[in-house]
Amino acid sequence: MATPIIHVMKRGQLQAIGRRIQEIRKERKITQGTLAERADLTTNYIGKIERGEAQPTLEALVAIAEALRVNVSNLFLYLDRSQSKDELKSTIKELLNRL
């Protein structure tokens, strides 16, 4: 079982990723239920991720990205801007290494 990414990501960053997932989902005009079905996750879990309440695994983020037909890096576009570019790269690399 994969380790939750909470050790790497701050709550605000989880919320930013959730907002980004929701934004892409709405652009695609699909429901949380449809996204959940495509990603083989529960609708409740998708809702928690979108609200920044869940600590999704990297595998869940990859499944969501695939279901939305975007590169997983697209989910990280709105991370806390106070992070430096190098810190952001490090965070993403660490997450990808867990895959």
C-alpha positions in Angstrom: 0.0 0.0 0.0 1.3 3.5 -0.9 2.3 6.0 1.7 0.0 9.0 1.9 1.5 12.2 0.5 0.7 14.3 3.6 4.3 13.9 4.7 5.4 15.8 1.6 2.5 18.2 1.1 1.0 20.9 3.3 -2.8 21.2 3.8 -2.9 24.3 1.6 -1.1 22.4 -1.2 -3.6 19.5 -0.9 -6.4 22.1 -1.2 -4.8 23.6 -4.3 -4.5 20.2 -5.9 -8.2 19.5 -5.1 -9.2 22.8 -6.6 -7.3 22.0 -9.7 -8.9 18.6 -10.0 -12.3 20.1 -9.6 -11.5 22.8 -12.2 -10.4 20.3 -14.8 -13.4 18.0 -14.0 -15.8 20.9 -14.5 -14.1 22.0 -17.7 -14.7 18.4 -19.0 -18.3 18.6 -17.8 -18.2 15.4 -15.8 -19.5 14.7 -12.4 -17.6 13.5 -9.3 -19.3 10.2 -9.8 -18.1 9.8 -13.4 -14.6 10.8 -12.4 -14.7 8.3 -9.5 -15.8 5.5 -11.8 -13.2 6.3 -14.4 -10.4 6.4 -11.8 -11.7 3.4 -9.9 -12.2 5.4 -6.7 -15.3 6.3 -4.7 -17.3 9.5 -5.2 -16.9 10.3 -1.5 -13.1 10.1 -1.9 -13.1 12.3 -4.9 -15.1 14.9 -3.0 -12.7 14.8 -0.1 -9.7 15.2 -2.4 -11.4 18.2 -4.1 -12.0 19.8 -0.8 -8.5 19.1 0.4 -9.7 16.9 3.2 -8.2 13.6 1.9 -4.5 12.6 1.7 -4.5 11.0 -1.7 -1.8 8.6 -2.7 0.3 9.2 -5.7 -1.5 6.2 -7.3 -4.8 7.9 -6.8 -3.5 11.2 -8.3 -2.2 9.3 -11.3 -5.6 7.5 -11.7 -7.4 10.8 -11.5 -5.1 12.4 -14.0 -5.6 9.5 -16.4 -9.4 9.7 -15.9 -9.3 13.4 -16.7 -6.9 12.8 -19.6 -4.3 15.2 -18.4 -0.6 14.8 -17.4 -0.3 14.3 -13.7 1.8 17.4 -13.5 -1.3 19.4 -14.5 -2.7 18.6 -11.0 0.2 20.5 -9.4 -0.3 23.8 -11.3 -1.8 25.8 -8.4 0.4 24.7 -5.5 1.3 27.4 -3.0 3.1 30.1 -4.8 5.2 30.8 -1.8 7.2 27.7 -2.6 10.3 28.3 -4.6 10.6 26.7 -8.0 13.3 24.4 -6.7 11.2 23.3 -3.7 8.3 22.6 -6.0 10.5 20.5 -8.3 11.8 18.6 -5.3 8.2 17.9 -4.1 7.1 16.7 -7.5 10.2 14.6 -7.9 9.7 12.9 -4.5 6.1 12.2 -5.4 7.0 10.7 -8.8 9.7 8.6 -7.2 7.0 7.0 -5.0 5.2 5.8 -8.1 
